[in-house]
Amino acid sequence: GLTPDEFAAANKLTVTEAAQVMQQYSAASKVLKRMSEIDPEFKKQVDALFEKPDEYVSALGRLGQGIQTLERESKAWIVSGIGTTVRNVIGTSVGLTYNSAASLIEGSLYTVGRVLDGAASGKRIETAKNSLGDTMRDAFGVYGYMAKGGLSTEVTDTLLQHNPALRSNILNVAQDAFFRKAIFNASVEKHMRRAGLDMYEVIAEGKTIPASVLKEAADETLKATFSYTPKAQKKGIQTFEAGAEAAGNLFVKAAEFPGGSLLATFPRFMSNAIAFQYRYSVFGAMSGAEDLAQGALLKAGSSGGDALIRKGQQNIAKGVVGTAALAAAYDYRMNNQDTEWYNMKNDDGSTIDTRAIFPLGPTLAVADFMAKRKLGLEPKT
């Protein structure tokens, strides 16, 4: 056992204090031993807590450790390859292109609404110019931050200096940090601009960015890089999207159980990919139209509704972009049935396999199914 001197050194105590503590431990040990001798049931409880596990429990523990090791190693093997990094960069770049196109459409709808608003009377041309300028900055501002990595890093550090939890959440993956910083900064700037504030002026004055703005920007950043964790709905499920997010939350939690990631290696990516496909489709546009109508009714009844209208505009824009992308893919597959559905031809005759590139792969799969049905061929997808 330990001597008082050794115990004192380990616990940063004086020798006298260490001896007193050890004496208390000794007295407690004697009490436990005496009670164990008197009461067999008590002895069983003590043994269950402190004795070595039996062979059955040890075997289960070793099995669980083996499964966890296999999960870690398999994930590390998948994500460490250069091919995975290249596919992630291409996929995120395509996703940003979708987002920029949707921002242009949504900004145009927003501009029309502002110009027709009664508050713009007498200055509609000036309002249109300012709104269109803001729309261009919203759509393409992210690329400016990507081109100026130093500025992007400095702005991100300033925005998150009082919110380290968000920082660790959105910047914890090295290969995504380049995209995430740019997306996050552009999103904060957009939300501040929509609130009538200039992000850089707020920073220069040393003021704190509202936590709600940072949180919204963080969520948009994670969604754009397919890393967002679906949340459980605390206020009840009131819309289809809320129900889908609740289901995604359960799916991600289920994959956290031992062995779960062997069935769904990247559950967050899968849930984000499904959500992306829904939003950028005709169904997403229909959901946006519903939000827009509900928001207009609420606003007419003087019960707010502006936030719902903005959400409806965003969803309509995404639906239009996704539907246009599907139409382009459909036209491509109608004219290129001489190659597999997942191949995209280059000018030199070579092909690119898009099966592992999201969202190109799923879009081409659906388009090829539609094209083959139209041509009377048997779909293979």
N, C-alpha and C positions, 0 to 999 in steps of 0.2 A: 504493500500500500504506500501512499504518499506520506512523507514526513511533514510536520508543521511548516518547516522551512520551504519545502518544495511547493506545498499548497499555497503558502503566502506569496511566493514568487509568481505562481500561475495566476492568482486572482488579485494581484496588486494590493495585498493587505500586509499589515505588520504581523510578526510572528505571533504576538499575543492575540490579535483579532482572528488569525487563522486557527489557532488552537481552540478558541471559543466556538467558532463555527463547526470545526471538526467534532468537538465534544457534543454539539447539538445533533449532528448527523449520527453519531454513535448511539446517543440515547434513543433517537427515532428508530434506528436499526434494531435495537434491543426490544422496543415495544412491538414492532412488526413481527419479530421472531416469536415473541411470547404469545401474541394474538394468534399467530399461525398454528402454534402448538395447541392452543385451547380450542379454536374454532376451525374445523376442517373446511367449511365453506369459505371462510375468509382466506384460507391458504390457497384454495383454488383460484380465487379472484386475483391474489397477488401473483401466483404463477402465470396466470393468463396475461397479466400486464408486463411482467419483468423477465419471465423465463425465456429461453431460446425457443423459437417457433418449431413446431414439429415438422416432420419431413414433408407432409402434405402441403402445409402453408409455405414452406421453403420452395417447394417445387413450383407452386403457383407464382410465387414472387419471381423466381428465375424465369418462368415463362413470360410474365408480364414485362420484365426487363428486356428479354430477348425481342419481344414484339416492338417495344419502344425503340430499341436500337435499330431494328430493321426499318422502322418508319423513318427515323432520322437519317440513316444511311441512304435509303432510297430517295428521299427528298433531296439530300445533298448531291447525290449522283445526278439527278435530273437537272437541278438548277445550276450546277457548276459548269456544264458544257457551254462552249462558245456558241453553239447552235441555239441554245435556249435564250441566251442574251440577245442574239441577232433577231430571233422571232419576237421577243418581247419589245425590242426597239421598233421593229416594223409594225407590230400590232398597235402599240401605243401611238405611233405616228399616224396610222390610219384612223384610230379613234379620235385623235386631235383634229384631223381633217373633217371628220363628221361633226365634231363639236363646233368648229369654226363655221361650217356651212349652216348649222342650226342657229348659231348666234346671229348670223347675217339675216336669216329669215325672221327670227324672233325680234331682233332689233328693228327690222322694218315694220313689223306689226306694232311694236311699241311706239315707233315714230308716228305711224298713222294715228294711233290713239291719242298721242300728245297733241298732234296738229289739229285734230278734230275736237279736242276738249275745249270747253268754253273758256277756260283760263288762258288759252293761247290766242284769244281774239285780239286782233290788231297787230300781232307779231308772229303770225303763223309761219312765214318764210324763215324768220330767224330761228324759230323753234325747230323747224324741219332741218335746217343746216346743223344746228347743235346736236340734235338727236342722231342724225346720220353720222356725224363725226364720232360721237360716243359709240355708235354701233360698230364702226370700223375698228376703234380701239378695243372694244370688247371681243371682237372676232379674231383679231390678229395680234393683240398685245402680248399673248403668251409667247409668240415667236420672237418678239423683241427681247424678252427676258431670257429666252434660250440662247439667243445670239450674244447676250452680254452676261456671261456666267458670273463675273465678279459682282456686278450690280445686283443680280438675282440673289446671290448668297448674302450680300450685305442687307438687302431689304428683308429677306426672310429672317435673318438673325434679329433685326430690329423689331419686326412685327411680333416675333415669338419670344422676345427676351423676358416677358412676364408670364409666359404660358409654356413652361418646359414640357408639360404632359402632352400638349398638342405637337410640340416639336419632335419628341421621341416617336409619336404615332405616325407622322407623315414623312419623316426623314430617316427611317430606320433601315432602309434598304439602299445600299450604295448605288446599284445600277439604276434605281428609280429616282434617286435624289435629283439628278439633272432635270428630269421632266417635272417632278413634284414641286420643286422650288418655283419654277417658272409658272406652272399652273396655279399654284397657291397664291403667288404674288398678283397675277393677273386677275384672279377671282376676287381677292380682297379689294383691289383697285376698282373693279367693276361694281361691287356692292356698295362701296363708299361713294362712287360717282352717282349711282342710282339714288343714294340718300342725300345728294346735293353737297357732298364733301369731297375734298381733294386729299387722297391718301398721303401724298408727299408733304402737303402743308401740315397735316395732322402730325406726321412724323417729325417735321422740322420744329414744330411747336412743343415737342416732347409730350404730347398727349397720348393716352392709351387708346388703341383701337378697340371698339366694343367687342366683348367676348362672343356675342351672337354672330357677328360678322366673321370672326376668326373660325368659329365652329362650322359655319356654313361653308366657308372656303375650304376648310380641311375635309369636310365630307365630299365636296365636289372634286377635290384633288384625288382622294382615294378612289372615287368612282371612275374618274378618268383613267386611272392606272389599274383598274380592276382589283383593287385591294380593300374596298370598303366592306366592313362587317355589318351585315343586316341587323337591325335593332328590333328588339321585342316591342310591341305596341302597348304602351302603358295606358292610353286613353281609349282602348278598345279598337276593334277593326271596323272602320267606317267606309273604306274604299277598297277596290280590288288591289291597288298597289300596296296599301297597308297590309292587307292579308298576305300578299306575296312576300313582302319583306319579313313578316312574322314567320312564314314558312321557311324562308331562307335562313333566319336566325336559328331555328330548330335544326335545320340541316347542318349548319356550321358547327353547332354544339354537339350534334350526334357524331360528327367526324372527329371530335376531340377525344372520344373514348378510345381506349387501347385497341389498335387494329383498325380503327375507323378510317384513317388516312390511307390504308392499303386499298380500300374500296374507292375512296374519293380523295386522291392525293392533295388536291388544292381546292377545298370546298369553297373558300371565299371567291376564288377566281370563277368557279363554276356558277355560283349564285350571281356574281356581277355580270358574267357573260349572258346569262339568261335575261337579266333585267335590261341589259343593253339591247338585246335583240327585240325585246318587247317594246321598249321606248322608241327605237328606231324602226318602227313598222306602222302599218295602217292602224293597228290596234292602239298604239301609242297616240296617234293623231286623234283617234276617236275619244280616248281618255282625256286628251287636251281640250277637245271641243266640249266635253261634258263639264270639265273644270271651268272653262270660259263661260258657259251658260250659267252655271251655279254662281260664279263670281259676279256676273252681271245682275242677276236677280238680287243677290245680297246687297250690291252697291245701290241698286234702285230702291231698295227698302231701307236705305241709310244704316245698314248693319255691317259696313265694311265690304270686303270682297275683293279689294285691290290685289292682295297676295294671291288669291285663287285665280284671278284673271292673269296675273303674271305667270303663274305656274301653268295655266292652260296655254298661254302663248308659247312657252318653252316646249311643252309636250307636243303641240301641233307642229312646231318647227322641226323637232326631232323626228316626228312621224313622217313629215314630208321628205326630209333628207333620206331616211331609211327606205322609204317607198321608192324614191328616185334611184337609189343605189341598187335596189332589187330589180327595178325595171332595166337598168343598164346591164346588170348581170344576166338577166333573162335574154336580152337582145344578143349578148355575147355568146351565150350557150346555144341560142337558135342558129347561130352562124358558125359554130365551132364544135360540132358533134363528132369531128374526126379525132378528138383527143379526150382523155378522161376528164370528168367533171371538175376535178380539183386543179387541173393544169391551166396556167395562163401563158400564152405564147409571147415570146419576145420577137423583135423585128428580125433577128438572125435565125429564127426557126426553133430556138431552144425553148424550154418550158420551165415554169416555176411551180413547184408543188405548194399549194396554199392550205393543205389540210391542217397544218399546225399554226397557221397565221389567222388569228381572230381580229376582225370579224369577216375577213375575206372568205375563209373556208365555208362557214355556215351559209353565207349569202349565196355563194356559187352552188352549194348543194341544193338549196331550195329552188334557185333559178333553173338548175339542170332538171330537177324533177318536173317543174312546170313546162319547160321546153320539150322534154320527152313526151309528156302527156299531149302537148299540142301537136307534135309530129307523129303521134301514134306509135312511139317506141316504148320499150319496157324500161322503166326507171331502174337504175342500179344504186341510187343513193338512198 
